[in-house]
Amino acid sequence: MTALVQKEWWSVPEIIDAKLPDFPNTERGILKLIERSRWRNTDFARKRAARGAGWEYHWTLFPQYAQNHLIRAVHTKPDAVPQEEDRTAKWAAYEQLPAKHQEKAQYRADVLDRFHKLVQGGMTKFEAAHEAGKMSSCSARSIWNWLDMVYAVPREDWLPCLAPSYAKGARPRVKTPIDPDFVDLVKSDWLRLAGPSFTTSYERARRIAEHRGIPTVPVHTMRRWIKANVSKETETFLRKGEDALKRLYPAQTRDKTAMTAMEGVNGDFHRFDVFVRFPGGPGQAEEIGRPQMVAFQDIFSGRLLSWRVDRTANSHAVQLCLGDLIEDWGIPNHVLLDNGREFAAKAITGGTPTRFRFKVRDDDIPGLLTSLGCKVHWATPYSGQSKPIERAFRDLCDSVAKHPAFEGAYTGNSPTAKPEDYGTRAVPLEQFLAVLSEEIERHNMRRDRRTETAYGRSFAEVFDESYASAPITKATPAQRRLWLLGAEGVRAHSRTGQISFMGNKYYAPWMLEIAGEKVVARFDRADLWAGLHIYDLTGEYRGHAVCQAKAGFFDVEEGRAHAKARGDWMKAERAAARAHRKLTAAELGEALAEAALPQAEAPEPKVVRIATTPRPEPKPVVDAGIEAKQAELIEDFETRKLAHVQRQDDEDERDLARRAFDIEARLERGEELTRDQRKWLNSFQRTPTYKAMKAMVESFGETALRK
């Protein structure tokens, strides 16, 4: 016969080591319990037979929970003992509970701790339960229930056991089976770039399924299935495209704290939302447009170091802006550039190995940055977050474009966000440059910056502190010619070495050395007669060539790892997306055509009414004189109408554009316009003809309006 418990007689040290429930944790507390309960006055206490003093106590004297624990240890199967996996699963389920349920579990654990402290203080369990209930605003019955929930559970694992679980008694949800063919119909229609609503896709799929005899489910059931089985990444890729999927991947954060001033700069163009009046050249009218600014920013500090303004984005402005940067601050080690044509021009980055614009040849002339030894990096196309200068441009959009001095010249940042006073004013270029210069300086000097290198200082303070101790490379006078002069690859005459360039002849006696070779000719864009500075393809200066015939023009790797991780992620999402969309749009269209409603027969009328012939009404008697006047009036109206149509046909697109520009000029001068003139101008400005003629005038001047 199996013993009820494994061990019947226990000493105080053995009780402490066993950590039995409902016993104090210290020897002193257990001795007080024995004295208070008078265990030694019963037959279930004896002195130890071993050598030395001490008592042993029968297990039947123990508290009820301790007795149950000893009995359960004998009669419980080993498989029923909670394993470490069960403990981990309980804590995992507890972490998924709402915060409100976790707070309740903590409250119950605090109440039980208070109950045990009262018991250890000398109260009976009944008294401790009532007293703890009063102190915690709960009933004694609840405390007994909570004690059952944590029975034989270590104190550190109480919270998962005490957490309320309202779903234990809930009726289990029965999942409705869904036919896979119907699922494919819904997914193939809904997961398209057209982005149809789910209800519409469901209705189309239901029509096809009913025609083919496929069982369907309610729309809310199908919506729950889609939500549970189609990931957000798959939905985004198939309904919004690859760029939208790319935005779901977290952007890479780069550390700038290890850099120094002028170690790296980044540059880009920005078009301001302001109408500016550009002065015209000799014999040319003023031009109104939105100015383009190219700027270079120090990556470490965020300070804007140089900037230039032009009508359009072009490589000449980039060259001059780089010249300002190098002349004022020095030569940077690394340059992060936009992938636009103005930066990828051969005059700027020619000879760079990773320049994927235009044709890349081995004999390309070295660009400005290549000649200066700068390491060129290209930003990811259509990724503004790759260039830190975009953050500065966002500040300038507000501080410059919406400046009070430009009231009436602001254009709005999109065609749908035009202000009420759109097109009423264009500010002079001098005024725009003055405001822009002041706002850029204030942008650099503003304090309380929260970047990882500023810590409350301004961009200028951060740059100045690092610039004073950083190794800076300054340009030599010979290097200044690299950005002050234009560059062109030419080939010297095979016999004399003479160079023909833009209709002029350039020669010097030393040029026999370069006869037949391809060289780089650098020139002053504003003075071609000043001669050419000749360089070889390696950038070595060869000499100066004098103009002989004056007949030409006068003026003229963490990133790589990040990209690979994002590419792998997007590749996996594309594969998952293709698995969802099993039917093409064409196949869905054919299926819908098969499920089209049959042509219904026209219903026969129940009541037929006999058609009657109306009586002819008598013609009114009109005087012959009145008829003659009416005919004369109609003939005069037709003649006027024909003349108006003929005049409109004779007036071609240039006449209409010239009339619109004249009205705009009168509007700028402050002259009053009639209501019809304003209405016609507003309607004509929205036509493609006006936009095309406006672009032609901006490019070629008013000569474009001549017939």
C-alpha positions as CSV (number, residue, x, y, z in Angstrom):
1,M,0.0,0.0,0.0
2,T,1.3,3.4,-1.0
3,A,2.1,5.7,1.9
4,L,0.0,8.9,2.1
5,V,3.1,11.0,2.3
6,Q,6.8,10.4,1.7
7,K,8.0,11.8,5.1
8,E,5.9,11.8,8.3
9,W,8.2,13.4,10.9
10,W,9.7,16.8,10.3
11,S,12.2,19.0,12.1
12,V,12.1,22.8,12.0
13,P,15.2,23.0,9.6
14,E,13.5,20.5,7.3
15,I,10.3,22.5,7.2
16,I,12.3,25.6,6.3
17,D,14.2,23.7,3.5
18,A,11.0,22.3,2.1
19,K,9.4,25.8,1.7
20,L,5.9,24.4,2.5
21,P,3.0,26.7,1.9
22,D,1.3,28.5,4.9
23,F,4.5,28.2,6.9
24,P,6.6,31.2,7.9
25,N,9.9,31.6,6.1
26,T,12.1,31.9,9.2
27,E,13.0,29.5,12.1
28,R,11.8,32.1,14.6
29,G,8.4,32.4,12.9
30,I,7.9,28.6,12.8
31,L,8.8,28.3,16.5
32,K,6.2,30.9,17.3
33,L,3.6,29.0,15.3
34,I,4.5,25.8,17.2
35,E,4.3,27.6,20.6
36,R,1.0,29.3,19.7
37,S,-0.6,26.0,18.5
38,R,0.9,24.0,21.4
39,W,2.2,21.2,19.2
40,R,4.5,19.9,21.9
41,N,1.6,19.1,24.3
42,T,0.2,16.5,21.8
43,D,1.2,13.0,21.0
44,F,2.3,14.1,17.5
45,A,5.5,15.8,18.7
46,R,8.6,14.0,19.9
47,K,12.2,14.6,20.7
48,R,14.6,13.7,18.0
49,A,16.3,10.3,18.4
50,A,19.5,11.6,17.0
51,R,22.2,13.1,19.2
52,G,21.6,16.6,20.4
53,A,18.5,18.5,21.4
54,G,15.6,19.1,19.0
55,W,12.0,18.2,18.3
56,E,10.2,16.5,15.4
57,Y,6.6,17.1,14.4
58,H,4.1,14.9,12.7
59,W,2.9,16.1,9.3
60,T,-0.8,16.0,10.4
61,L,-0.1,19.0,12.7
62,F,0.8,21.1,9.6
63,P,-1.6,23.7,8.1
64,Q,-4.1,22.3,5.6
65,Y,-2.3,23.7,2.5
66,A,1.0,22.2,3.7
67,Q,-0.7,18.8,4.2
68,N,-2.3,19.0,0.7
69,H,1.1,19.8,-0.8
70,L,2.7,16.8,0.8
71,I,-0.1,14.5,-0.3
72,R,-0.1,15.9,-3.9
73,A,3.7,15.3,-4.1
74,V,3.1,11.6,-3.6
75,H,-0.1,11.0,-5.6
76,T,0.5,13.3,-8.6
77,K,2.0,11.7,-11.7
78,P,5.3,13.1,-12.8
79,D,3.8,14.1,-16.1
80,A,1.4,16.4,-14.3
81,V,4.2,18.5,-12.8
82,P,4.3,21.9,-14.6
83,Q,7.2,22.0,-16.9
84,E,9.3,25.0,-17.8
85,E,7.6,25.3,-21.1
86,D,4.2,25.7,-19.4
87,R,5.7,28.5,-17.2
88,T,7.0,30.3,-20.3
89,A,3.7,29.9,-22.1
90,K,1.8,31.4,-19.1
91,W,4.1,34.5,-19.1
92,A,3.8,34.9,-22.8
93,A,0.0,34.8,-22.6
94,Y,0.2,37.3,-19.7
95,E,2.3,39.8,-21.8
96,Q,-0.4,39.7,-24.4
97,L,-3.1,40.8,-22.0
98,P,-4.4,44.4,-21.9
99,A,-2.8,46.7,-19.3
100,K,-6.0,46.8,-17.4
101,H,-5.9,43.0,-16.8
102,Q,-2.3,43.2,-15.8
103,E,-3.1,45.9,-13.2
104,K,-5.8,43.7,-11.8
105,A,-3.3,40.8,-11.4
106,Q,-0.9,43.1,-9.6
107,Y,-3.7,44.3,-7.3
108,R,-4.6,40.7,-6.3
109,A,-1.0,39.8,-5.7
110,D,-0.6,42.8,-3.4
111,V,-3.7,41.7,-1.4
112,L,-2.3,38.2,-1.0
113,D,1.0,39.6,0.2
114,R,-0.8,41.7,2.8
115,F,-2.8,38.6,3.9
116,H,0.4,36.5,4.4
117,K,2.0,39.3,6.4
118,L,-1.0,39.4,8.7
119,V,-0.8,35.6,9.2
120,Q,2.9,35.8,10.0
121,G,2.1,38.5,12.5
122,G,0.0,36.2,14.6
123,M,-3.5,36.3,13.1
124,T,-5.5,33.3,12.1
125,K,-6.2,32.9,8.4
126,F,-9.8,33.7,8.9
127,E,-9.0,36.9,10.7
128,A,-6.3,37.8,8.2
129,A,-8.6,37.3,5.3
130,H,-11.3,39.6,6.7
131,E,-8.7,42.2,7.8
132,A,-6.9,42.2,4.4
133,G,-10.3,42.5,2.7
134,K,-11.2,45.6,4.7
135,M,-7.8,47.2,4.0
136,S,-8.0,46.4,0.2
137,S,-11.7,47.0,-0.4
138,C,-12.5,43.5,-1.4
139,S,-14.3,40.5,0.2
140,A,-12.8,37.7,2.2
141,R,-14.4,35.2,-0.3
142,S,-12.3,36.8,-3.1
143,I,-9.1,36.4,-1.1
144,W,-9.9,32.7,-0.6
145,N,-10.5,32.3,-4.4
146,W,-7.2,34.0,-5.2
147,L,-5.4,31.8,-2.7
148,D,-6.7,28.8,-4.6
149,M,-5.5,30.3,-7.9
150,V,-1.9,30.5,-6.7
151,Y,-1.9,27.3,-4.6
152,A,1.5,25.6,-4.8
153,V,2.8,28.3,-7.2
154,P,6.0,30.2,-6.5
155,R,5.6,33.8,-5.6
156,E,7.5,35.0,-8.7
157,D,4.8,33.3,-10.9
158,W,1.7,34.6,-9.2
159,L,0.9,37.3,-11.8
160,P,0.0,35.0,-14.7
161,C,-2.2,32.9,-12.4
162,L,-4.0,35.9,-10.9
163,A,-4.7,37.7,-14.2
164,P,-8.4,37.7,-15.1
165,S,-9.3,35.6,-18.2
166,Y,-12.8,36.4,-19.3
167,A,-12.4,34.2,-22.4
168,K,-12.2,30.9,-20.5
169,G,-16.0,30.6,-20.3
170,A,-16.7,32.1,-23.7
171,R,-18.2,30.1,-26.5
172,P,-15.5,29.0,-28.9
173,R,-15.8,30.7,-32.3
174,V,-16.4,28.3,-35.2
175,K,-14.5,29.2,-38.3
176,T,-16.6,29.1,-41.5
177,P,-14.8,27.1,-44.2
178,I,-14.2,29.2,-47.4
179,D,-13.8,27.7,-50.8
180,P,-10.2,28.3,-52.1
181,D,-11.5,29.1,-55.6
182,F,-13.7,31.9,-54.2
183,V,-10.8,33.2,-52.2
184,D,-8.7,33.4,-55.4
185,L,-11.5,35.3,-57.2
186,V,-11.7,37.9,-54.4
187,K,-7.9,38.4,-54.0
188,S,-7.2,38.6,-57.7
189,D,-9.8,41.4,-58.1
190,W,-9.0,43.3,-54.9
191,L,-5.2,43.1,-55.1
192,R,-4.7,45.3,-58.1
193,L,-3.1,48.7,-58.7
194,A,-6.4,50.2,-59.6
195,G,-7.3,49.9,-55.9
196,P,-11.0,48.9,-56.1
197,S,-12.9,48.8,-52.9
198,F,-13.3,45.5,-51.1
199,T,-17.1,45.5,-51.4
200,T,-16.9,46.0,-55.2
201,S,-14.4,43.3,-55.6
202,Y,-16.4,40.9,-53.5
203,E,-19.6,41.6,-55.5
204,R,-17.8,40.8,-58.8
205,A,-16.2,37.7,-57.3
206,R,-19.6,36.6,-56.0
207,R,-21.2,37.0,-59.4
208,I,-18.6,34.8,-61.0
209,A,-18.8,32.2,-58.2
210,E,-22.6,31.9,-58.5
211,H,-22.2,31.4,-62.3
212,R,-19.7,28.7,-61.8
213,G,-21.4,27.1,-58.8
214,I,-18.7,27.9,-56.3
215,P,-19.9,28.4,-52.7
216,T,-19.6,31.9,-51.2
217,V,-19.4,33.4,-47.8
218,P,-20.7,36.8,-46.4
219,V,-18.7,39.9,-47.2
220,H,-17.7,40.4,-43.5
221,T,-16.4,36.8,-43.3
222,M,-14.3,37.3,-46.4
223,R,-13.0,40.6,-45.1
224,R,-11.8,39.0,-41.8
225,W,-10.1,36.2,-43.8
226,I,-8.3,38.8,-46.0
227,K,-7.2,40.7,-42.9
228,A,-5.9,37.6,-41.2
229,N,-4.1,36.0,-44.2
230,V,-2.9,38.8,-46.4
231,S,-0.1,40.8,-44.9
232,K,0.1,44.6,-44.9
233,E,3.3,44.3,-47.1
234,T,1.5,42.2,-49.7
235,E,-1.5,44.5,-49.8
236,T,0.7,47.6,-50.1
237,F,2.8,46.2,-53.0
238,L,-0.1,44.9,-55.1
239,R,-2.5,47.9,-54.5
240,K,-0.1,50.8,-54.2
241,G,3.1,49.7,-56.0
242,E,6.8,49.1,-55.3
243,D,7.5,52.6,-54.1
244,A,4.8,52.4,-51.4
245,L,6.3,49.0,-50.3
246,K,9.7,50.6,-50.2
247,R,8.4,53.2,-47.7
248,L,7.3,50.5,-45.3
249,Y,10.9,49.5,-44.8
250,P,12.5,51.6,-42.0
251,A,15.0,54.2,-43.2
252,Q,18.6,53.8,-42.3
253,T,20.0,56.2,-39.7
254,R,23.6,57.3,-40.2
255,D,25.9,58.5,-37.5
256,K,27.5,61.9,-38.0
257,T,29.3,62.3,-34.6
258,A,32.5,60.7,-35.9
259,M,32.9,63.2,-38.7
260,T,34.5,66.6,-38.8
261,A,33.7,69.9,-40.6
262,M,34.3,69.8,-44.4
263,E,34.8,66.0,-44.3
264,G,31.7,65.6,-46.3
265,V,29.2,68.0,-48.0
266,N,26.0,67.4,-49.9
267,G,24.3,69.5,-52.5
268,D,21.1,69.8,-54.5
269,F,18.8,72.2,-56.4
270,H,15.7,73.7,-54.9
271,R,13.0,75.6,-56.8
272,F,11.3,78.3,-54.7
273,D,7.5,78.8,-54.8
274,V,7.9,82.5,-55.6
275,F,7.5,84.5,-58.8
276,V,10.7,86.5,-59.4
277,R,11.3,89.1,-62.1
278,F,14.6,88.4,-63.7
279,P,16.2,91.3,-65.6
280,G,16.6,90.8,-69.4
281,G,19.7,91.1,-71.4
282,P,20.4,93.9,-73.9
283,G,17.3,94.3,-76.1
284,Q,15.4,91.7,-74.2
285,A,12.4,92.1,-71.9
286,E,12.2,91.0,-68.3
287,E,11.4,87.4,-67.5
288,I,9.2,86.1,-64.7
289,G,9.7,82.7,-63.3
290,R,10.4,80.6,-60.2
291,P,14.1,80.8,-59.2
292,Q,16.3,77.7,-58.8
293,M,18.9,77.6,-56.0
294,V,21.8,75.2,-55.8
295,A,23.3,74.9,-52.3
296,F,26.0,72.9,-50.5
297,Q,25.6,71.9,-46.9
298,D,28.2,70.5,-44.4
299,I,27.0,67.1,-43.4
300,F,28.6,67.1,-39.9
301,S,27.1,70.4,-38.7
302,G,24.2,71.0,-41.1
303,R,25.4,74.5,-42.0
304,L,24.7,75.9,-45.5
305,L,28.1,76.9,-46.8
306,S,27.5,78.2,-50.4
307,W,24.5,78.9,-52.7
308,R,23.8,80.3,-56.1
309,V,20.5,81.3,-57.8
310,D,19.7,80.9,-61.5
311,R,16.7,80.7,-63.8
312,T,17.1,76.9,-64.3
313,A,19.1,74.0,-62.9
314,N,22.3,73.8,-64.8
315,S,25.9,72.6,-64.4
316,H,27.3,76.2,-64.7
317,A,25.5,77.2,-61.5
318,V,26.8,74.1,-59.8
319,Q,30.3,74.9,-60.9
320,L,30.2,78.4,-59.6
321,C,28.6,77.3,-56.3
322,L,31.3,74.7,-55.8
323,G,33.9,77.4,-56.5
324,D,32.4,79.6,-53.7
325,L,32.5,76.6,-51.4
326,I,36.1,75.7,-52.1
327,E,37.4,79.2,-52.2
328,D,35.7,80.2,-48.9
329,W,36.0,77.0,-46.9
330,G,38.3,74.5,-48.6
331,I,38.1,71.3,-50.6
332,P,35.8,68.6,-49.1
333,N,36.9,65.0,-48.9
334,H,33.5,63.5,-49.8
335,V,30.6,65.0,-51.9
336,L,27.1,63.6,-51.8
337,L,25.2,64.7,-55.0
338,D,21.8,64.4,-56.5
339,N,21.6,62.1,-59.5
340,G,20.4,64.9,-61.8
341,R,22.0,65.8,-65.1
342,E,23.3,69.2,-63.8
343,F,25.4,67.3,-61.2
344,A,26.3,64.4,-63.5
345,A,27.6,66.7,-66.2
346,K,31.1,66.0,-67.4
347,A,32.3,69.4,-66.3
348,I,31.5,68.5,-62.7
349,T,32.0,64.8,-62.3
350,G,33.6,63.6,-65.5
351,G,35.9,60.7,-65.0
352,T,34.0,59.4,-61.9
353,P,33.8,55.6,-62.1
354,T,30.2,55.4,-60.7
355,R,28.8,58.2,-62.8
356,F,25.8,56.6,-64.6
357,R,24.7,59.6,-66.7
358,F,25.5,60.2,-70.3
359,K,28.2,58.0,-72.0
360,V,31.1,57.1,-69.8
361,R,34.3,56.9,-71.8
362,D,37.9,56.2,-70.8
363,D,39.0,59.5,-72.4
364,D,36.4,61.6,-70.6
365,I,37.7,65.0,-69.5
366,P,38.2,65.0,-65.7
367,G,35.4,67.0,-64.0
368,L,35.9,69.7,-61.3
369,L,35.4,67.3,-58.4
370,T,37.4,64.6,-60.0
371,S,40.4,66.9,-60.6
372,L,40.3,68.1,-57.0
373,G,40.4,64.6,-55.7
374,C,37.0,64.6,-54.1
375,K,35.2,61.3,-53.5
376,V,31.8,61.6,-55.2
377,H,28.8,59.7,-53.9
378,W,25.4,59.6,-55.6
379,A,22.2,59.8,-53.7
380,T,19.4,57.2,-54.4
381,P,17.0,58.6,-57.1
382,Y,13.6,59.8,-55.8
383,S,14.8,59.4,-52.2
384,G,14.8,62.8,-50.4
385,Q,15.8,61.2,-47.1
386,S,19.2,60.2,-48.6
387,K,20.2,63.9,-48.7
388,P,20.3,65.8,-45.4
389,I,20.0,69.2,-47.3
390,E,16.4,68.4,-48.0
391,R,15.6,69.1,-44.3
392,A,17.1,72.6,-44.7
393,F,15.1,73.2,-47.9
394,R,11.9,72.4,-45.9
395,D,12.8,75.2,-43.5
396,L,13.5,77.6,-46.3
397,C,10.2,76.8,-48.0
398,D,8.5,78.4,-45.0
399,S,10.9,81.2,-44.1
400,V,11.6,82.4,-47.6
401,A,8.8,81.5,-49.9
402,K,6.2,82.7,-47.4
403,H,8.1,85.8,-46.3
404,P,5.9,88.9,-45.8
405,A,8.1,90.8,-48.4
406,F,6.9,88.3,-51.0
407,E,3.2,88.7,-50.4
408,G,1.3,88.2,-53.6
409,A,4.2,86.4,-55.3
410,Y,3.8,83.1,-53.5
411,T,2.7,80.4,-55.9
412,G,1.7,77.6,-53.6
413,N,3.6,74.3,-53.4
414,S,1.3,72.5,-55.9
415,P,-1.2,73.3,-58.6
416,T,-4.1,72.6,-56.2
417,A,-2.7,74.8,-53.4
418,K,-2.6,78.1,-55.1
419,P,-3.3,81.1,-52.8
420,E,-6.1,83.5,-53.4
421,D,-3.7,86.2,-54.6
422,Y,-1.9,83.9,-57.0
423,G,-0.1,85.7,-59.9
424,T,-0.8,89.3,-58.6
425,R,2.9,90.1,-58.1
426,A,6.5,89.2,-59.0
427,V,9.3,90.5,-56.8
428,P,12.5,91.9,-58.3
429,L,15.5,89.6,-58.3
430,E,17.6,92.0,-56.1
431,Q,14.9,91.9,-53.4
432,F,14.6,88.1,-53.5
433,L,18.4,87.7,-53.2
434,A,18.5,90.0,-50.2
435,V,15.8,88.2,-48.3
436,L,17.2,84.8,-49.2
437,S,20.7,85.8,-48.0
438,E,19.4,87.0,-44.7
439,E,17.2,83.9,-44.1
440,I,20.0,81.5,-44.9
441,E,22.2,83.3,-42.4
442,R,19.5,83.2,-39.8
443,H,19.1,79.5,-40.6
444,N,22.7,78.9,-39.8
445,M,22.8,81.1,-36.7
446,R,19.5,79.9,-35.0
447,R,20.2,78.2,-31.7
448,D,18.5,75.3,-29.9
449,R,19.1,72.8,-32.6
450,R,18.3,69.3,-31.6
451,T,20.7,67.3,-33.9
452,E,23.1,64.7,-32.6
453,T,26.0,67.1,-33.0
454,A,24.4,70.4,-32.0
455,Y,23.0,69.8,-28.5
456,G,21.2,73.2,-28.3
457,R,23.8,75.1,-30.3
458,S,23.5,76.6,-33.8
459,F,24.8,75.0,-37.0
460,A,27.3,77.8,-37.3
461,E,28.7,77.2,-33.8
462,V,29.1,73.5,-34.4
463,F,30.8,74.1,-37.7
464,D,33.2,76.8,-36.4
465,E,34.3,74.6,-33.4
466,S,35.1,71.6,-35.6
467,Y,36.5,73.7,-38.5
468,A,39.1,75.2,-36.2
469,S,40.7,71.8,-35.4
470,A,39.9,69.8,-38.6
471,P,42.5,69.3,-41.3
472,I,41.3,71.6,-44.2
473,T,42.7,71.4,-47.8
474,K,42.8,74.8,-49.5
475,A,42.8,75.3,-53.2
476,T,45.9,76.7,-55.1
477,P,45.7,79.5,-57.7
478,A,46.1,76.9,-60.4
479,Q,43.1,74.9,-59.0
480,R,40.9,78.1,-59.0
481,R,40.9,77.9,-62.8
482,L,39.0,74.6,-62.6
483,W,35.8,76.2,-61.5
484,L,36.2,79.7,-62.9
485,L,36.7,78.4,-66.5
486,G,34.6,76.1,-68.7
487,A,35.9,72.8,-69.9
488,E,35.7,71.0,-73.2
489,G,37.4,68.0,-74.7
490,V,39.0,68.8,-78.0
491,R,41.6,67.2,-80.3
492,A,44.7,69.1,-81.5
493,H,45.5,69.3,-85.2
494,S,47.5,66.2,-86.2
495,R,50.3,68.2,-87.9
496,T,50.5,71.6,-86.2
497,G,48.8,71.0,-82.8
498,Q,46.4,74.0,-83.5
499,I,43.0,73.8,-81.8
500,S,39.8,74.9,-83.5
501,F,37.1,75.8,-81.0
502,M,33.8,77.6,-81.5
503,G,34.9,79.1,-84.8
504,N,38.2,80.4,-83.4
505,K,41.8,79.2,-83.9
506,Y,44.1,78.8,-80.9
507,Y,47.8,78.2,-81.2
508,A,51.2,78.4,-79.4
509,P,54.6,77.1,-80.4
510,W,54.7,74.5,-77.7
511,M,51.5,72.9,-79.0
512,L,53.5,70.7,-81.5
513,E,53.9,68.5,-78.4
514,I,50.2,67.7,-78.4
515,A,49.6,67.3,-82.1
516,G,46.9,64.7,-82.7
517,E,46.2,64.2,-79.0
518,K,42.9,64.7,-77.2
519,V,43.2,67.4,-74.5
520,V,41.0,69.4,-72.2
521,A,40.6,73.1,-73.1
522,R,39.4,75.4,-70.2
523,F,38.1,78.8,-71.2
524,D,36.4,81.9,-69.8
525,R,32.8,81.6,-70.8
526,A,32.5,85.4,-71.0
527,D,35.7,86.0,-73.1
528,L,36.6,83.4,-75.6
529,W,39.3,85.7,-77.1
530,A,41.3,85.5,-73.9
531,G,42.7,82.1,-75.1
532,L,42.6,78.6,-73.8
533,H,44.3,76.9,-70.9
534,I,45.3,73.4,-72.1
535,Y,45.3,70.3,-69.8
536,D,45.9,66.7,-70.6
537,L,43.4,64.0,-69.7
538,T,45.2,63.3,-66.4
539,G,44.6,66.9,-65.3
540,E,48.2,68.1,-65.8
541,Y,48.5,71.7,-67.1
542,R,50.3,71.9,-70.4
543,G,50.1,75.7,-71.3
544,H,48.2,78.6,-72.7
545,A,47.0,78.9,-76.3
546,V,46.4,82.4,-77.9
547,C,43.4,83.1,-80.0
548,Q,44.5,83.8,-83.6
549,A,41.2,84.2,-85.5
550,K,38.5,86.2,-83.6
551,A,35.4,85.0,-85.4
552,G,33.5,83.0,-82.8
553,F,31.1,83.7,-80.0
554,F,31.7,86.3,-77.4
555,D,29.7,84.9,-74.4
556,V,28.8,81.6,-73.9
557,E,29.6,50.3,-47.4
558,E,26.9,50.7,-44.6
559,G,24.7,52.1,-47.2
560,R,25.3,49.2,-49.5
561,A,24.5,46.7,-46.8
562,H,21.3,48.5,-46.0
563,A,20.3,48.6,-49.7
564,K,20.9,44.9,-50.0
565,A,18.8,44.1,-46.9
566,R,15.9,46.2,-48.3
567,G,16.3,44.6,-51.7
568,D,16.1,41.1,-50.2
569,W,13.1,42.1,-48.2
570,M,11.3,43.5,-51.2
571,K,12.1,40.5,-53.3
572,A,10.5,38.2,-50.6
573,E,7.4,40.4,-50.5
574,R,7.1,40.3,-54.3
575,A,7.1,36.5,-54.2
576,A,4.5,36.5,-51.4
577,A,2.3,38.9,-53.4
578,R,2.4,36.9,-56.6
579,A,1.2,33.8,-54.6
580,H,-2.0,35.8,-53.6
581,R,-3.0,37.1,-57.0
582,K,-3.7,33.9,-59.1
583,L,-6.0,35.5,-61.7
584,T,-5.1,38.4,-64.0
585,A,-7.4,41.3,-64.6
586,A,-8.1,39.9,-68.2
587,E,-9.1,36.6,-66.8
588,L,-11.5,38.3,-64.3
589,G,-13.0,40.3,-67.2
590,E,-13.7,37.1,-69.1
591,A,-15.2,35.5,-66.1
592,L,-17.5,38.5,-65.5
593,A,-18.5,38.4,-69.2
594,E,-19.5,34.7,-68.7
595,A,-21.5,35.6,-65.6
596,A,-23.3,38.5,-67.4
597,L,-27.1,38.8,-66.8
598,P,-29.2,37.3,-69.7
599,Q,-31.0,39.8,-71.8
600,A,-34.5,40.1,-70.4
601,E,-37.5,40.0,-72.7
602,A,-39.5,43.2,-73.1
603,P,-42.8,42.9,-71.1
604,E,-46.1,43.1,-72.9
605,P,-48.4,46.0,-71.9
606,K,-51.6,45.0,-70.1
607,V,-53.5,48.2,-71.0
608,V,-53.4,49.5,-74.6
609,R,-54.5,53.0,-75.4
610,I,-55.7,53.9,-79.0
611,A,-53.5,56.5,-80.7
612,T,-55.5,59.4,-81.9
613,T,-54.5,61.9,-84.7
614,P,-54.3,65.5,-83.3
615,R,-56.2,68.1,-85.2
616,P,-54.1,70.6,-87.1
617,E,-53.9,73.9,-85.4
618,P,-54.8,77.0,-87.5
619,K,-51.8,79.0,-88.6
620,P,-51.7,82.5,-87.3
621,V,-52.0,85.3,-89.8
622,V,-48.8,87.4,-89.9
623,D,-48.5,90.8,-91.7
624,A,-46.1,90.7,-94.7
625,G,-44.2,93.7,-93.4
626,I,-43.4,92.1,-90.1
627,E,-42.1,89.0,-91.9
628,A,-39.8,91.1,-94.1
629,K,-38.3,92.8,-91.0
630,Q,-37.8,89.5,-89.2
631,A,-36.0,88.0,-92.3
632,E,-33.8,91.1,-92.5
633,L,-32.9,90.8,-88.8
634,I,-32.0,87.1,-89.1
635,E,-29.8,87.8,-92.2
636,D,-27.9,90.6,-90.3
637,F,-27.3,88.3,-87.3
638,E,-25.9,85.5,-89.5
639,T,-23.6,88.1,-91.2
640,R,-22.2,89.3,-87.9
641,K,-21.8,85.7,-86.6
642,L,-19.9,84.7,-89.7
643,A,-17.6,87.7,-89.4
644,H,-16.8,86.9,-85.7
645,V,-16.0,83.3,-86.6
646,Q,-13.8,84.4,-89.5
647,R,-11.9,86.8,-87.1
648,Q,-11.3,84.1,-84.6
649,D,-10.0,81.8,-87.3
650,D,-7.6,84.5,-88.5
651,E,-6.3,84.9,-85.0
652,D,-3.7,82.2,-84.5
653,E,-2.0,80.9,-81.3
654,R,0.7,83.7,-81.3
655,D,-2.0,86.4,-81.4
656,L,-3.8,84.9,-78.5
657,A,-0.6,84.5,-76.5
658,R,0.4,88.1,-77.4
659,R,-3.0,89.4,-76.2
660,A,-2.7,87.4,-72.9
661,F,0.8,88.8,-72.2
662,D,-0.4,92.3,-72.9
663,I,-3.3,91.9,-70.4
664,E,-0.8,90.5,-67.9
665,A,1.5,93.4,-68.4
666,R,-1.4,95.9,-67.8
667,L,-2.3,93.9,-64.7
668,E,1.2,94.2,-63.3
669,R,1.2,98.0,-64.0
670,G,-1.9,98.2,-61.9
671,E,-4.4,99.1,-64.7
672,E,-8.0,98.1,-64.3
673,L,-9.4,95.2,-66.4
674,T,-12.9,94.6,-67.5
675,R,-14.7,91.6,-66.2
676,D,-14.7,89.9,-69.6
677,Q,-10.9,90.5,-69.9
678,R,-10.2,88.9,-66.5
679,K,-12.5,85.9,-67.3
680,W,-10.9,85.3,-70.7
681,L,-7.3,85.6,-69.3
682,N,-8.1,83.1,-66.5
683,S,-9.5,80.6,-68.9
684,F,-6.7,81.0,-71.5
685,Q,-4.0,80.6,-68.8
686,R,-5.2,77.1,-68.1
687,T,-4.8,76.0,-71.8
688,P,-1.8,74.1,-73.1
689,T,-1.4,76.8,-75.8
690,Y,-0.6,79.4,-73.1
691,K,1.8,77.2,-71.3
692,A,3.7,76.3,-74.5
693,M,3.9,79.9,-75.6
694,K,5.0,81.0,-72.1
695,A,7.8,78.4,-72.2
696,M,8.9,79.6,-75.7
697,V,9.0,83.2,-74.5
698,E,11.0,82.3,-71.5
699,S,13.5,80.4,-73.6
700,F,13.8,82.5,-76.8
701,G,12.3,85.9,-75.8
702,E,9.6,87.8,-77.5
703,T,10.9,86.9,-80.9
704,A,9.1,83.6,-80.5
705,L,5.7,85.5,-80.9
706,R,6.6,86.7,-84.3
707,K,4.9,85.0,-87.3
